[in-house]
Amino acid sequence: MDTRIGFGWDSHAFKPGVPLRIGGMTLEHPEGLAGHSDGDVLLHAITDALLGAVAAGDIGSFFPPGDPRWKNADSAIFLKLALEELAHAGYRIVNVDTTLVLAAPKISPIAGEMRARVAELLHVELNQVSIKAKTPEGLGLDHVAQCHAVALVERSADEDELKSMSAVIESQRQLEDVVEDLLSSVHGLPKKRTEQPLFDTDDIT
């Protein structure tokens, strides 16, 4: 069976006055994570790991941080696009292993619930998702949350039967059509055509 590995990493600084979103959950904490979207460092890292596994770019390739449509967006949108890329490339998830690095809040008491939520978003079994947490001792990063993610994927269809979405998207207009469809289906927003300049691949932050 043809297998591939993808690696993802993301980092966001803590910021007062915003909700803390990690793993598709809202956590009780006096500060949230700063970002153009909801700042979900775990889902961002997993998204990049899945995209990387099929060489489909990164979050910034599809969701540029300067685009107002992604302001405070639910990171489940990004994850869904990565799953679409994976399926169209003919692959499926074997397992996802992640490590969160943050001083607070403590993840271990809610790790099981978070694993269940991530597994639900990925449409996989609970035993295919691992979430670990470490503290950034000695790194001077107590006000930052980081996440490392590794995804193992395997081929699920004949290569000639499926093509990657990134291979068939030949213009920015076609890419925006894909993005607007995702907005409509996942985020509940109406489709709206706006002309955008060619975007860079900066991180979603």
Helices and strands as residue ranges (DSSP letters): E 3-16, E 20-22, E 25-27, E 31-33, H 41-53, H 59-62, G 68-70, H 76-88, E 91-101, G 108-110, H 111-122, G 126-128, E 129-134, E 144-155, H 165-168, H 172-182, I 183-187
